[in-house]
Amino acid sequence: MQESNEINEPQSVQTDAGAANEPKIVQTDTGAKDGQNKCPKCGATDISLNMNSGLLRCNFCRHEFEPEKVAGLETDLSKLEGQVIGSGAQDIAADSNDVVTFRCSSCGAEVVIDTNEALQARCHWCRNTLSIGQQIPNGAVPDVVLPFKIKKDEAKAEIEKFVGKRQFFAHPQFKKEFSAENVMSVYLPYMVVDVNAHANLSGQGEHLIRKYTRGTGNDKKTYYDADLYNVEREFDIIVDGLTVESSADKLNNKASNKTNNIINSIMPFDTENSVKWNANYLKGCTSEKRDTNIDQLKPIVNAQAKDISRYKANETLKEYDRGVAWSKEELNVKGEQWKAAYLPVWLYSYFQKDKKLLHYVAVNARTKETMGSVPINMPKLFGISAIVEAIGFVLFLLTYFFVDSDYSWLLLTAGFIYYAIMYSKYRNKSARHYHEKETKATMDNLRKADTLVTRRTGLTNARMIGANNTAVRGSTV
């Protein structure tokens, strides 16, 4: 029986009527105020993060105090209904002013802060530290912040180790100028989204019965017999902490002038340990404010939530070893919860002038996960690859005349394979966050239906034609 290539396009994400109502806004900056964030013990305003303990520490009396958690957001995600939005994740006002002026409560002086540059400043008269505490409609103040955990020396060691493994083909100018001392602590803006949904998938799957060969010598061919089933899966799914970049620049993972995919690849973060916004966490760090709204990010979140559901369903498809071709995929969202977050990254950047390309080496400042792009000495890589190809050609001639092998032709591709492996190791263009596997998700109330349709014999494809159960559609913008 012949296999069919015709697979219907999976259906898009749907939203229940309850989720179509006006969103519920949770005010996450309740009690916050602009001005002085004071030490609860001595009243000083010089406060910063102690990376050893994860606590805020007064730099005057050395007192450390527990961070505050955000209140009001739904914690039992199975009860999540409609759209819940943290106040820091609301749409950015087009006419919002980036410059904030407020009065110092100690001396009465007026202090101006450009929120494009910083969210804290010292009063020029009394030298107290003044902070932006209340959310302003320009995307500069999120709902939550995840404190740095990895120290600079640890990040430097990770970057040096990563680059050290890529010295041989590294561009000579890069080797001359590289210094991990230039690594910067950066808070980047993200949206953290929780989803409560119901998934419904149907299609067909194949289970391998036997594999065999026919013919002799160079005419041998491999065939497969497989049972074809109608397959249905229906279940509730909770996606906990799906994280997407909320900077339009960093969202572009295919940018030709910078290696944004490197930053994307160091996710996930342990966002469950995020705390209520406090500008003191940013002391000594740079930050980039959010410039996208929920409506712009929703298509990405919907696509990634469907990817996660598709991969969750794979846990129930072990018997379909030749794959499953879903013809219908529905994800009915019962509830979504959005919160804006600043997440910590140690970032080393290097601009390669001849390519006009900005390379990043990034370290997740919570988990130490490291990924990077290193400028390549292309003439050297081409030359070594040509030598490998020449050696492969010689070995091919030897095996062709003296060894009976069906795979000796692979030696003719040795140089090309070597080039691809080395280029990938240095540039890492395909590196990304595997949201479909790495995002926390739970499946419940599973309903399965599997019905044998027919046995297919004499198939020539190792995998079912049209199989899409391992497809990923939400990885790029």
ZAMAR-139799 format. One record per residue (C-alpha): residue number from 0; residue in three letters; x, y, z. Coordinates in nm, 3 decimals. Example, Ala and Ser with C-alpha at 12.3 -4.5 7.8 and 13.67 -1.06 7.14 Angstrom:
<sites>
0 ALA 1.230 -0.450 0.780
1 SER 1.367 -0.106 0.714
</sites>
This chain:
<sites>
0 MET 0.000 0.000 0.000
1 GLN 0.130 0.342 -0.091
2 GLU 0.179 0.610 0.171
3 SER 0.004 0.945 0.129
4 ASN 0.184 1.280 0.134
5 GLU -0.140 1.473 0.190
6 ILE -0.164 1.606 0.545
7 ASN -0.408 1.880 0.637
8 GLU -0.264 2.197 0.792
9 PRO -0.303 2.183 1.173
10 GLN -0.564 2.422 1.310
11 SER -0.468 2.733 1.501
12 VAL -0.489 2.808 1.871
13 GLN -0.840 2.892 1.989
14 THR -0.953 3.078 2.298
15 ASP -1.251 2.990 2.513
16 ALA -1.526 3.250 2.548
17 GLY -1.417 3.321 2.905
18 ALA -1.071 3.422 2.786
19 ALA -1.221 3.667 2.537
20 ASN -1.350 3.894 2.815
21 GLU -1.168 4.203 2.933
22 PRO -0.833 4.107 3.091
23 LYS -0.788 4.118 3.466
24 ILE -0.507 4.357 3.560
25 VAL -0.313 4.269 3.876
26 GLN -0.141 4.571 4.027
27 THR 0.204 4.432 4.108
28 ASP 0.358 4.759 4.228
29 THR 0.117 4.803 4.521
30 GLY 0.292 4.989 4.800
31 ALA 0.583 5.092 4.579
32 LYS 0.691 5.452 4.564
33 ASP 0.947 5.657 4.380
34 GLY 1.232 5.789 4.587
35 GLN 1.426 5.624 4.865
36 ASN 1.426 5.247 4.919
37 LYS 1.553 5.233 5.274
38 CYS 1.724 4.963 5.477
39 PRO 1.464 4.839 5.730
40 LYS 1.729 4.840 6.005
41 CYS 1.922 5.167 5.968
42 GLY 1.735 5.364 5.702
43 ALA 2.029 5.395 5.460
44 THR 1.957 5.395 5.085
45 ASP 2.282 5.239 4.963
46 ILE 2.150 4.886 4.900
47 SER 2.268 4.617 4.658
48 LEU 2.243 4.245 4.595
49 ASN 2.461 3.998 4.783
50 MET 2.514 3.724 4.525
51 ASN 2.633 3.479 4.791
52 SER 2.298 3.482 4.972
53 GLY 2.063 3.615 4.704
54 LEU 1.945 3.879 4.952
55 LEU 1.951 4.256 4.936
56 ARG 2.220 4.399 5.163
57 CYS 2.260 4.744 5.314
58 ASN 2.609 4.863 5.228
59 PHE 2.611 5.082 5.541
60 CYS 2.510 4.849 5.829
61 ARG 2.552 4.518 5.630
62 HIS 2.200 4.408 5.723
63 GLU 2.046 4.162 5.475
64 PHE 1.674 4.127 5.417
65 GLU 1.446 3.887 5.235
66 PRO 1.314 3.985 4.892
67 GLU 0.943 4.045 4.854
68 LYS 0.728 3.820 4.637
69 VAL 0.461 3.956 4.404
70 ALA 0.110 3.918 4.541
71 GLY -0.217 3.884 4.349
72 LEU -0.108 3.666 4.058
73 GLU -0.263 3.320 4.024
74 THR -0.044 3.045 4.168
75 ASP -0.280 2.749 4.112
76 LEU -0.262 2.746 3.733
77 SER -0.536 2.482 3.702
78 LYS -0.776 2.758 3.815
79 LEU -0.644 3.012 3.567
80 GLU -0.927 3.156 3.356
81 GLY -0.944 3.441 3.110
82 GLN -0.648 3.672 3.065
83 VAL -0.457 3.787 3.372
84 ILE -0.198 4.058 3.319
85 GLY 0.055 4.193 3.563
86 SER 0.041 4.573 3.561
87 GLY 0.404 4.587 3.444
88 ALA 0.308 4.390 3.132
89 GLN 0.040 4.633 3.015
90 ASP 0.072 4.802 2.677
91 ILE 0.338 5.067 2.649
92 ALA 0.186 5.413 2.610
93 ALA 0.296 5.569 2.282
94 ASP 0.324 5.914 2.442
95 SER 0.499 5.801 2.760
96 ASN 0.789 6.014 2.882
97 ASP 1.120 5.838 2.944
98 VAL 1.242 6.118 3.172
99 VAL 1.109 6.110 3.529
100 THR 1.152 6.395 3.777
101 PHE 1.080 6.358 4.148
102 ARG 1.172 6.527 4.473
103 CYS 1.426 6.380 4.718
104 SER 1.249 6.317 5.050
105 SER 1.566 6.391 5.248
106 CYS 1.674 6.732 5.117
107 GLY 1.395 6.835 4.882
108 ALA 1.614 6.857 4.571
109 GLU 1.461 6.765 4.235
110 VAL 1.625 6.460 4.075
111 VAL 1.587 6.369 3.706
112 ILE 1.623 6.009 3.584
113 ASP 1.629 5.911 3.218
114 THR 1.477 5.563 3.230
115 ASN 1.641 5.478 2.897
116 GLU 1.973 5.487 3.081
117 ALA 1.904 5.388 3.445
118 LEU 1.636 5.341 3.707
119 GLN 1.838 5.482 3.995
120 ALA 2.032 5.801 4.061
121 ARG 2.211 5.971 4.349
122 CYS 2.073 6.297 4.479
123 HIS 2.331 6.561 4.387
124 TRP 2.289 6.733 4.725
125 CYS 2.250 6.468 4.998
126 ARG 2.394 6.169 4.802
127 ASN 2.104 5.938 4.891
128 THR 2.018 5.678 4.629
129 LEU 1.680 5.740 4.466
130 SER 1.495 5.467 4.275
131 ILE 1.206 5.429 4.034
132 GLY 0.964 5.206 4.224
133 GLN 0.631 5.271 4.060
134 GLN 0.557 5.131 3.717
135 ILE 0.564 5.385 3.437
136 PRO 0.395 5.326 3.099
137 ASN 0.715 5.304 2.893
138 GLY 0.808 4.941 2.964
139 ALA 1.104 5.027 3.188
140 VAL 0.965 4.877 3.512
141 PRO 0.858 4.510 3.504
142 ASP 0.642 4.310 3.744
143 VAL 0.926 4.090 3.866
144 VAL 1.303 4.063 3.862
145 LEU 1.520 3.753 3.894
146 PRO 1.837 3.834 4.093
147 PHE 2.188 3.748 3.972
148 LYS 2.323 3.429 4.125
149 ILE 2.641 3.363 3.926
150 LYS 2.933 3.592 4.014
151 LYS 3.145 3.773 3.757
152 ASP 3.450 3.553 3.818
153 GLU 3.238 3.243 3.755
154 ALA 3.097 3.393 3.435
155 LYS 3.445 3.490 3.316
156 ALA 3.567 3.134 3.376
157 GLU 3.277 2.992 3.172
158 ILE 3.340 3.234 2.884
159 GLU 3.715 3.167 2.886
160 LYS 3.651 2.792 2.883
161 PHE 3.404 2.826 2.593
162 VAL 3.637 3.042 2.385
163 GLY 3.941 2.837 2.485
164 LYS 3.793 2.530 2.315
165 ARG 3.767 2.731 1.992
166 GLN 4.116 2.875 1.959
167 PHE 4.236 2.682 1.655
168 PHE 4.003 2.840 1.397
169 ALA 3.933 3.164 1.586
170 HIS 3.992 3.482 1.390
171 PRO 4.343 3.617 1.472
172 GLN 4.209 3.966 1.547
173 PHE 3.957 3.820 1.789
174 LYS 4.227 3.617 1.967
175 LYS 4.435 3.931 1.999
176 GLU 4.152 4.144 2.141
177 PHE 3.954 3.891 2.345
178 SER 3.931 3.958 2.717
179 ALA 3.665 3.800 2.938
180 GLU 3.717 4.092 3.174
181 ASN 3.486 4.288 2.941
182 VAL 3.185 4.072 3.031
183 MET 2.886 4.279 3.145
184 SER 2.600 4.206 3.382
185 VAL 2.280 4.275 3.191
186 TYR 1.912 4.254 3.276
187 LEU 1.713 4.172 2.963
188 PRO 1.333 4.206 2.933
189 TYR 1.113 3.900 2.895
190 MET 0.748 3.806 2.920
191 VAL 0.676 3.508 3.141
192 VAL 0.348 3.342 3.043
193 ASP 0.142 3.071 3.215
194 VAL -0.120 2.887 3.008
195 ASN -0.412 2.668 3.116
196 ALA -0.547 2.492 2.807
197 HIS -0.715 2.185 2.660
198 ALA -0.546 2.006 2.369
199 ASN -0.717 1.793 2.106
200 LEU -0.510 1.616 1.839
201 SER -0.609 1.360 1.577
202 GLY -0.431 1.200 1.284
203 GLN -0.261 0.877 1.185
204 GLY 0.046 0.693 1.308
205 GLU 0.259 0.399 1.198
206 HIS 0.406 0.118 1.406
207 LEU 0.695 -0.080 1.253
208 ILE 0.629 -0.453 1.214
209 ARG 0.943 -0.561 1.033
210 LYS 1.241 -0.431 0.835
211 TYR 1.405 -0.635 0.560
212 THR 1.618 -0.616 0.244
213 ARG 1.568 -0.749 -0.105
214 GLY 1.811 -0.786 -0.390
215 THR 2.185 -0.855 -0.397
216 GLY 2.506 -0.652 -0.419
217 ASN 2.453 -0.294 -0.527
218 ASP 2.084 -0.367 -0.597
219 LYS 1.998 -0.435 -0.233
220 LYS 1.712 -0.223 -0.100
221 THR 1.555 -0.186 0.244
222 TYR 1.180 -0.225 0.293
223 TYR 0.943 -0.178 0.586
224 ASP 0.609 -0.324 0.691
225 ALA 0.403 -0.114 0.931
226 ASP 0.057 -0.102 1.086
227 LEU -0.137 0.218 1.023
228 TYR -0.359 0.350 1.307
229 ASN -0.604 0.632 1.351
230 VAL -0.475 0.820 1.656
231 GLU -0.652 1.064 1.888
232 ARG -0.519 1.238 2.200
233 GLU -0.713 1.476 2.422
234 PHE -0.585 1.622 2.749
235 ASP -0.564 1.923 2.976
236 ILE -0.227 2.094 2.980
237 ILE -0.070 2.356 3.205
238 VAL 0.231 2.547 3.071
239 ASP 0.423 2.700 3.360
240 GLY 0.659 2.988 3.290
241 LEU 0.684 2.998 2.910
242 THR 0.943 3.271 2.855
243 VAL 0.988 3.489 2.545
244 GLU 1.207 3.792 2.480
245 SER 1.013 4.121 2.491
246 SER 1.278 4.333 2.318
247 ALA 1.201 4.361 1.947
248 ASP 1.574 4.356 1.873
249 LYS 1.647 4.037 2.068
250 LEU 1.336 3.865 1.930
251 ASN 1.492 3.860 1.585
252 ASN 1.689 3.535 1.603
253 LYS 1.766 3.552 1.231
254 ALA 1.930 3.897 1.243
255 SER 2.217 3.921 0.994
256 ASN 2.419 4.174 1.194
257 LYS 2.414 4.015 1.540
258 THR 2.398 3.669 1.697
259 ASN 2.073 3.707 1.893
260 ASN 2.008 3.332 1.882
261 ILE 2.296 3.292 2.129
262 ILE 2.108 3.487 2.397
263 ASN 1.788 3.294 2.325
264 SER 1.969 2.961 2.367
265 ILE 2.072 3.007 2.732
266 MET 1.713 2.980 2.855
267 PRO 1.535 2.851 3.058
268 PHE 1.557 3.057 3.375
269 ASP 1.418 2.953 3.713
270 THR 1.152 3.222 3.692
271 GLU 0.964 3.074 3.988
272 ASN 1.229 3.240 4.206
273 SER 1.157 3.588 4.070
274 VAL 1.080 3.859 4.324
275 LYS 0.886 4.184 4.325
276 TRP 1.051 4.465 4.132
277 ASN 1.312 4.657 4.325
278 ALA 1.557 4.886 4.144
279 ASN 1.834 4.788 4.388
280 TYR 1.870 4.456 4.208
281 LEU 1.994 4.649 3.904
282 LYS 2.270 4.833 4.086
283 GLY 2.595 4.788 3.893
284 CYS 2.415 4.631 3.595
285 THR 2.292 4.758 3.263
286 SER 1.939 4.689 3.146
287 GLU 1.728 4.705 2.832
288 LYS 1.363 4.799 2.861
289 ARG 1.071 4.619 2.702
290 ASP 0.945 4.765 2.374
291 THR 0.682 4.509 2.267
292 ASN 0.324 4.452 2.382
293 ILE 0.123 4.138 2.452
294 ASP -0.058 4.151 2.115
295 GLN 0.278 4.142 1.936
296 LEU 0.403 3.848 2.143
297 LYS 0.082 3.645 2.152
298 PRO 0.139 3.470 1.814
299 ILE 0.480 3.351 1.936
300 VAL 0.338 3.234 2.269
301 ASN 0.050 3.054 2.094
302 ALA 0.286 2.877 1.854
303 GLN 0.522 2.774 2.134
304 ALA 0.235 2.656 2.355
305 LYS 0.121 2.433 2.068
306 ASP 0.476 2.299 2.030
307 ILE 0.482 2.214 2.401
308 SER 0.145 2.037 2.375
309 ARG 0.261 1.842 2.069
310 TYR 0.572 1.724 2.255
311 LYS 0.370 1.637 2.565
312 ALA 0.150 1.418 2.345
313 ASN 0.465 1.238 2.224
314 GLU 0.498 1.087 2.572
315 THR 0.188 0.881 2.485
316 LEU 0.304 0.777 2.136
317 LYS 0.596 0.544 2.211
318 GLU 0.447 0.261 2.002
319 TYR 0.436 0.478 1.688
320 ASP 0.805 0.443 1.612
321 ARG 0.763 0.557 1.249
322 GLY 0.592 0.880 1.355
323 VAL 0.248 1.037 1.371
324 ALA 0.095 1.272 1.114
325 TRP -0.146 1.500 1.294
326 SER -0.418 1.634 1.062
327 LYS -0.592 1.832 1.337
328 GLU -0.432 2.017 1.628
329 GLU -0.644 2.231 1.855
330 LEU -0.533 2.413 2.168
331 ASN -0.828 2.574 2.345
332 VAL -0.689 2.825 2.593
333 LYS -0.892 2.854 2.912
334 GLY -0.663 3.104 3.079
335 GLU -0.337 3.296 3.032
336 GLN -0.126 3.490 3.278
337 TRP 0.134 3.743 3.161
338 LYS 0.401 3.913 3.367
339 ALA 0.691 4.129 3.258
340 ALA 1.030 4.026 3.397
341 TYR 1.393 4.131 3.402
342 LEU 1.615 3.823 3.380
343 PRO 1.993 3.822 3.443
344 VAL 2.260 3.751 3.181
345 TRP 2.638 3.782 3.178
346 LEU 2.716 3.904 2.827
347 TYR 3.040 3.931 2.635
348 SER 3.015 4.099 2.295
349 TYR 3.265 4.138 2.012
350 PHE 3.212 4.328 1.686
351 GLN 3.377 4.164 1.385
352 LYS 3.452 4.458 1.155
353 ASP 3.515 4.269 0.832
354 LYS 3.178 4.089 0.857
355 LYS 2.998 4.375 1.037
356 LEU 2.869 4.110 1.275
357 LEU 2.820 4.141 1.651
358 HIS 2.912 3.815 1.824
359 TYR 2.784 3.726 2.172
360 VAL 2.903 3.482 2.434
361 ALA 2.629 3.463 2.697
362 VAL 2.605 3.301 3.039
363 ASN 2.275 3.241 3.215
364 ALA 2.337 3.418 3.547
365 ARG 2.124 3.162 3.731
366 THR 2.223 2.826 3.580
367 LYS 2.567 2.892 3.420
368 GLU 2.443 2.762 3.086
369 THR 2.681 2.911 2.829
370 MET 2.660 2.957 2.454
371 GLY 2.846 3.177 2.213
372 SER 2.958 3.270 1.866
373 VAL 3.329 3.305 1.790
374 PRO 3.462 3.482 1.476
375 ILE 3.618 3.229 1.240
376 ASN 3.943 3.246 1.044
377 MET 3.773 3.140 0.720
378 PRO 4.087 3.099 0.501
379 LYS 4.230 2.861 0.759
380 LEU 3.903 2.666 0.787
381 PHE 3.877 2.638 0.406
382 GLY 4.239 2.524 0.383
383 ILE 4.216 2.252 0.650
384 SER 3.883 2.135 0.505
385 ALA 4.048 2.103 0.162
386 ILE 4.325 1.889 0.314
387 VAL 4.065 1.667 0.483
388 GLU 3.880 1.638 0.152
389 ALA 4.201 1.536 -0.028
390 ILE 4.273 1.269 0.234
391 GLY 3.916 1.147 0.201
392 PHE 3.954 1.121 -0.176
393 VAL 4.272 0.911 -0.143
394 LEU 4.101 0.682 0.108
395 PHE 3.803 0.651 -0.127
396 LEU 4.027 0.532 -0.410
397 LEU 4.192 0.275 -0.183
398 THR 3.861 0.140 -0.053
399 TYR 3.703 0.146 -0.399
400 PHE 3.967 -0.086 -0.545
401 PHE 4.055 -0.298 -0.243
402 VAL 3.755 -0.303 -0.008
403 ASP 3.398 -0.415 -0.087
404 SER 3.191 -0.143 0.081
405 ASP 2.861 0.026 -0.001
406 TYR 2.959 0.335 0.196
407 SER 3.303 0.422 0.062
408 TRP 3.148 0.716 -0.128
409 LEU 3.103 0.892 0.206
410 LEU 3.477 0.955 0.208
411 LEU 3.422 1.197 -0.081
412 THR 3.227 1.423 0.155
413 ALA 3.485 1.421 0.439
414 GLY 3.602 1.779 0.380
415 PHE 3.249 1.916 0.355
416 ILE 3.144 1.735 0.674
417 TYR 3.452 1.863 0.858
418 TYR 3.378 2.220 0.745
419 ALA 3.014 2.197 0.858
420 ILE 3.107 2.057 1.200
421 MET 3.375 2.318 1.268
422 TYR 3.162 2.608 1.143
423 SER 2.874 2.495 1.362
424 LYS 3.100 2.461 1.667
425 TYR 3.231 2.817 1.632
426 ARG 2.930 3.008 1.500
427 ASN 2.639 2.810 1.656
428 LYS 2.382 2.958 1.417
429 SER 2.132 2.683 1.503
430 ALA 2.160 2.726 1.881
431 ARG 1.823 2.806 2.039
432 HIS 1.610 2.757 2.345
433 TYR 1.425 2.423 2.315
434 HIS 1.101 2.561 2.455
435 GLU 0.910 2.251 2.346
436 LYS 1.117 2.034 2.583
437 GLU 1.259 2.273 2.845
438 THR 0.943 2.460 2.948
439 LYS 0.764 2.317 3.251
440 ALA 0.434 2.157 3.152
441 THR 0.194 1.907 3.306
442 MET -0.064 1.692 3.130
443 ASP -0.385 1.570 3.297
444 ASN -0.716 1.400 3.213
445 LEU -0.567 1.215 2.917
446 ARG -0.803 1.044 2.672
447 LYS -0.652 0.809 2.412
448 ALA -0.808 0.642 2.108
449 ASP -0.609 0.414 1.875
450 THR -0.778 0.220 1.595
451 LEU -0.601 -0.013 1.353
452 VAL -0.670 0.083 0.991
453 THR -0.452 -0.149 0.782
454 ARG -0.111 -0.305 0.745
455 ARG 0.119 -0.141 0.494
456 THR 0.384 -0.357 0.329
457 GLY 0.683 -0.291 0.108
458 LEU 0.730 0.068 0.223
459 THR 1.057 0.232 0.126
460 ASN 1.059 0.525 0.371
461 ALA 1.229 0.476 0.710
462 ARG 0.981 0.723 0.865
463 MET 0.614 0.779 0.797
464 ILE 0.559 1.028 0.515
465 GLY 0.401 1.344 0.654
466 ALA 0.491 1.267 1.016
467 ASN 0.483 1.597 1.206
468 ASN 0.467 1.501 1.574
469 THR 0.820 1.633 1.629
470 ALA 0.766 1.956 1.434
471 VAL 0.858 2.286 1.601
472 ARG 0.687 2.598 1.467
473 GLY 0.749 2.861 1.734
474 SER 1.130 2.873 1.752
475 THR 1.198 3.177 1.532
476 VAL 1.045 3.511 1.443
</sites>
